[in-house]
Amino acid sequence: RTNTEFVEVVDRGHVNMRVWERGSGETLACGTGACAAAVCAIQQKGMENKVLAEVPGGTLTISWNGNGEAVFLSGPAEFICDAFAAN
């Protein structure tokens, strides 16, 4: 009953990541989780300040220049459903 990211550090600029979200199961990506994983990897593993995160939905690019700086995320986006569509 939790949201969880599984992260494997490949090298100083690259991680593999899988996402499990409570109520949904495995998802294609999680931008917030990818940003958190990248910041943690930069702080804890001495990675570059630009990290490529490989997720089932594609490759995400996360950049962070350290404490007090914004985290930037870019990557593919695709519309997959509309939960509020009129019948």
C-alpha positions in Angstrom: 0.0 0.0 0.0 2.6 2.5 -1.1 4.1 4.2 -4.1 7.7 2.9 -4.7 10.5 3.5 -7.2 13.1 0.8 -7.8 16.3 2.4 -9.1 19.5 0.9 -10.5 22.5 3.1 -11.0 24.1 2.2 -14.4 26.8 4.8 -14.5 27.4 8.4 -13.4 24.8 9.8 -15.8 22.3 7.0 -16.1 19.8 5.0 -14.0 17.2 2.4 -14.8 13.9 2.9 -12.9 10.6 1.0 -12.4 7.6 2.5 -10.7 4.9 0.8 -8.6 1.9 3.0 -7.6 -0.6 2.1 -5.0 -3.9 1.2 -6.6 -2.5 1.0 -10.1 0.4 -1.4 -10.0 3.4 -0.9 -12.3 3.2 2.3 -14.3 5.2 3.6 -17.3 6.8 6.4 -15.4 6.6 8.9 -12.5 8.1 12.3 -13.0 8.1 13.2 -9.3 9.7 9.9 -8.4 12.3 10.2 -11.2 13.2 13.7 -10.0 13.5 12.5 -6.4 15.6 9.4 -7.5 17.9 11.6 -9.6 18.5 14.2 -6.8 19.2 11.4 -4.3 21.6 9.7 -6.8 23.4 13.0 -7.4 23.7 13.6 -3.6 24.5 10.0 -2.5 26.3 8.4 -5.5 28.2 11.4 -6.8 26.5 11.3 -10.2 26.6 14.1 -12.9 24.1 16.9 -12.5 22.2 15.6 -15.6 20.8 12.1 -15.2 19.1 10.0 -17.8 16.4 7.8 -16.2 15.2 4.9 -18.3 11.6 4.0 -17.5 9.2 1.7 -19.4 7.6 4.8 -20.9 10.8 6.2 -22.3 13.9 8.1 -21.3 13.6 11.0 -18.9 16.2 13.7 -18.5 16.6 15.2 -15.0 18.9 18.1 -14.3 19.8 19.6 -10.9 22.6 22.0 -9.9 22.5 21.4 -6.1 20.8 22.7 -3.0 18.5 25.7 -3.5 18.3 25.1 -7.3 15.3 24.0 -9.3 15.0 20.4 -10.6 14.2 20.2 -14.3 12.5 17.2 -16.0 12.0 16.6 -19.7 10.9 13.5 -21.6 8.1 12.0 -23.7 4.5 12.6 -22.8 1.5 10.9 -24.3 -2.3 11.2 -23.6 -3.5 7.8 -22.6 -7.0 8.3 -21.1 -9.6 10.8 -20.0 -11.3 9.8 -16.8 -13.8 12.6 -17.1 -15.0 12.0 -20.6 -18.8 12.3 -21.1 -20.5 9.1 -22.1 
